[in-house]
Amino acid sequence: MKTIYLYVLDTMADWEPGYALAELQSQRYFTEKKDWQVKTCAVTKTPIVTMGGITIQPNATIDDVKADHTVMLLLPGADTWFNPEQQPILDKVRELLAADVPVAAICGATGALAQAGVLDEVQHTSNGLQYLQMFCDKYKGSDKYKEELAITDGNVITAGASAPVDFAYHILKRLQVMPEDKLEHWYGYFGKHSSVDLLKLLGVIV
C-alpha cells in the first residue's frame, strides 16, 4: 500500500493541511477509492506539539519514507522550519522530486524550500515575495514568484499561510482523484461558501 505523508514538526500550523488531509483520508468525493494510507512522519518518533497545542505521535520517521511507496509529501507551516534539525526532510524532498513524487508545501515550509534552493527553478508562491527575501538569504527564485494563493508547477505545490483551501484544491487536482466539475464544486463551497456548489457536490442538484 502506498502512503501520503504529512511531515510534522513542533509548532506545526494545525489548520494549514486540514482540508487536504480530510479529503485524502476520507476519499468521500473521489471518483474511486484509492488504495493508499495517510500517515505522519518526522525526524524521530518523539511526539511533537502543534501551534494549537495538540500533541501528535508520528507514525514514521523520515527514513521510512521511500519514493516507490510514496504518493505525495505534505509540508505544513511551522515556526521551526529554519532550525538545523529540519535538514533531513529537505534532503528527502530532493530525493522524492528526483523520483517524480509530488511535494506540497505551505507557509513556512515554502520558506525552507526557498532557502534550500528547491524553488529557484519552479513557479511558486508563499506568504509574499518579501517574506522569502527577508527570511531566506539563499533564495534565488524571485523571478519565478507568483502572487497567487496557491500554485502548482510540475511536482511542486506551494501556498501561503492564508490559503489552506486553495492548498487542498491544488493537491486534489494534482492527484486527479475527483472529476473536474466536482472539484470545482468542492472549491466553490469550501473556498467561496457557495451553497449551490455544496448541493451540487452532494448530488442534491445537477
N, C-alpha and C positions, 0 to 999 in steps of 0.2 A: 504494500500500500504506500502511495506517495503522500507527502506531507507539505502543508503550507505552514511555514514557521513564522511566528511573531517573536522578534528579539525583545527581551525585557531587560530593563536596567533601572537602577534606583532613580527616583524622581520621574519615572515614565509618565507622560501626559495621558492619563486614562482615557479621555474622550476621543483622542485622535484616531485610533484604529477601530473604534467600537462599531460603527456602521458596517465596515468591511467584514469584521470578524463575525458579526451576527448573520450576515448573508452567506459567508463562506462555510460556516459551520452548519447552519440550518438547511441551506440549499432550498429554501421554501419557494423561491420563484425560478429555480433553474429549469432549463428545458428537459434535462435528465439528470438523475442523481450521479454524482461523481464519487469514485472510489478513492477518496482521499481523507486525510485527517488534518485537523488544525492543532498545532502544538506550540508551546512556548520554548524558547531556547535562551541561554545566557552563557556568560563566560564560565560560570560554575553553576551547580545546582543549589547554591545558597539562596534562600528567599530574598526577593527584592521588595522594596516598598515604593509604591507609585506616588505621584504627586498628590493624589487624593487620599493617601494613607492606607491603601489596600495592599495587603501582603500577597505576593504571588510566588508560588513554588515552581520554578522552571521544570519543564518536562525533560529537557535535554540540554546538553552542552553544545557549544559551537562545533566541537569535534564530531558530534553526532550528525551534523548537517552535511549530507552527501549530495552532490549535484544531481546524480542519477536518480535520486529518490525525492527530490525537492521540486515542488510545483512553483513556489514563489516564496520570497523572503520579505516580510514586512518590518519596517524600521520606524517605530514611533518616536515622537519628540521626547526630550528629557533635558534637564539642566546639567547632566553629567556626560554629555556626548564628547566633550573635548578633553576628558580625562584620559591619561595614558592607557588605562585598562581596557579601553574600547578598541585598541588596535587589532585584536584578533578578529572582531566582527568585520572590520574594514578589509582585512585580508580575505575573509570569507566572501565578502561582496565581490571582490575582484575575481575570485575563483568561480563563483556562481555565474557572473556575467560572461566570463570566458567560456563557460559551458552552456550558454544560451538560456540561463534560468533568469526570469524576471525578478527585479528588486524594486520595491515600492517604499519610498522614504517621505516622511512628512516632518515639518517644523525643524527642530534641532538636528534631526538625522540628516536633513539636506545640507546643513552646515558642516557636519562631519564628512559627508561625501565630497563637498566642495573643497574642504581643507585637504582631503586625501587625493584630490585630482580627478576623482571619478566623474565629475560634472563638466570638466573642461571641454569635452568634445561632443556633448549631447545637449539638446534643448532642455531647459529645466526651469523650475520656479522655486520659490522658497517663501520666507517671511518678508521678502523685499530684497532688492539688489543691495541696498545699503547695509542690510543685515549681514549678508555674506561678505561684503567688502570690509565691514567693521570687525567681524569675528574670525575671518578666515584669511590670514595673511599669505597663504599659498594658493589662493583661489585665482585661476586664470581664465575662467569661463564667462566673464561678464558679457561678451558678445553673443553668447548663447542663451542669456537670461530672457525669460518671457514674463510679462506682467499678467499672469493667469492664476486662477485659483488652484489649478492642478494641470499637469501636462504629462503626456506620455511620449517618449522618444525611444522607439525600439523596445528594449527590455528595461528601461529606466522610467519609473513613475515618480514624480515629485509633487509636493503640495505644501502650502503654507499652513500654519497652525490653525487658522480660522476656517479651514475648508475640509473638515472630516467627511462631509457628504460627497464632495467632489473627488476626494481621495478614493473613497469607496467606489464611486462611479467609474473612475479610470481603472481601478483594479478589476472590477467585474467585466468591464469592456475588454480589457486586455486578455482576460481568461476566456472570454467568449462563452459564458455559461448561461446567458439569458438572451432570448430573442431581442433584436434591436428595439422593437416597439415597446416591449415590456420593460426593458432597461430605461427607456425614456420616460415611461410612466412612473417607474420607481424613482427616478431623479425628480420628476415633476412633483411628486408628493413630498419626498424627504428633503429635496433641495429648494422647493418653491411653495410647499404646503398647498398644492392644488388638490382639492377634494375630488375633483373629476378624475384626475390621474390615479388617485387611490382606488376609486371604484373600477377603473379600467384595469389597474394592476391586479385587483382581486377577482376580475372577471365578472363583476356585477353588471357592468355595461360594456358595450363594444364600440 
